[in-house]
C-alpha cells in the first residue's frame, strides 16, 4: 500500500491514466516513399498499410529486383533504383529512411534537400554531431524531421509519462532498463563505423531513461569489448539533477529479460518485456514484495506492428506545421546519442 495524506491506500486499476492515442482517421493521409527495402522497411510497410490511413506510393532499393519485389508485396505503385529519383518524386510528401545506420546521414540529407519531411530509422546517425547536422538542415529547409524511436509513441509510454509527471508514484529514485540478445552472428553490428549494439539495442533503454528523467549529469560505465573494437556488454549508471539514477544494461552476446521499471517513493511501475513494444504495466505500492493492478495492451496491434503509432504522430505534427516531435525532440535524440557515445568511450571504444 502507498501512503497518501498519511493514510494507507492500495493502487487501483483506475489509477492508470488513459493513454493519449491519436485516431489514425484524424490525421492527414501523407504520401510516403521508403528508402531501403530491408526487414524494418517490410515491418513498416505492413503495419502502415493495415493500421493507418497513410499511403506508401514509392520505394527505392539499390539492389536489383528488391524494390520491385517489395512493391509487389505491398501494392506500392512506383519503384526506383536511385534514391535521388525517389526524393525527386513530386507525389512523395514524406520519406522513411530505412537504410543501414552508416548511410542514414547521407540519405536523410538527400531527402531534406528535396524538401521532404523525414522519418529516420534509429539511430538517426552514428554520431551525435551528424544527427545535429541533419536536424539543423531540416529546420533550415522548413521540413519536419523525426527519429523513428517508436517506443515513445506507444500507449504505455503515454501512461508512464503521465504517472511520473503527475507524481502518482512519488519522487523517482531508480529507473532500470535492459536489452540483450545473442547477436554475435549479425556481422553488421560488429563492424566499426557501421553500427554497434549501443546504436542497435542500447538506444532503447537510454531513450526510455531520457523520456522519464531527462539528460544525465553524470555517467559511469563498465563492460567488455568484442575483438577490442566494439562494445559487447555495457552496464552504466546515469545520475540526474533530481537525485534519481538510471541503471542501464546492454548485451550483444547474452539474452536479457528486456524489462524496465520506475521506482518512486510512493510506488513502482514494472514494464513487461520487451519493454519497448506494446506490452503491459503493473503498478505496485512502494512496499516490500507488494503487488498491484495491471494495465495490458490489447487489440490487434502487437509486437513491432506498434511502429504505426509513430506514423500517426508524424502526420499529426506535420499537419500542425511543427519542425520536431514534442514527445521526442531533436535535443532528446541527440542527448541519447551523446550518452551512448560517452558509455562507449568509457569502455574503450574509439568514437568519431
Secondary structure, DSSP 4 states (H G I P E B T S, - for coil): -EEETTEEE---GGGSPPP----GGGS---EEEEE--SHHHHHHHHHHHHH-S-EEEEEE-SSTTHHHHHHHHHT-SEEESSHHHHHT-TT--EEEE-S-GGGHHHHHHHHHHTT-EEEEPSSS-SSHHHHHHHHHHHHHHT--EEE--GGGGSHHHHHHHHHHHHTTT-SEEEEEEEEE---TT-GGGGSTTT--HIIIIIHHHHHHHHHHH-S-SEEEEEEEEETTTEEEEEEEEEE-TTS-EEEEEEESSS-----EEEEESSEEEEEPSSTTSB-EEEEEESSTT----EEE--SS--BGGGHHHHHHHHHHHHHTT-SSBTTB-HHHHHHHHHHHHHHHHHHT----
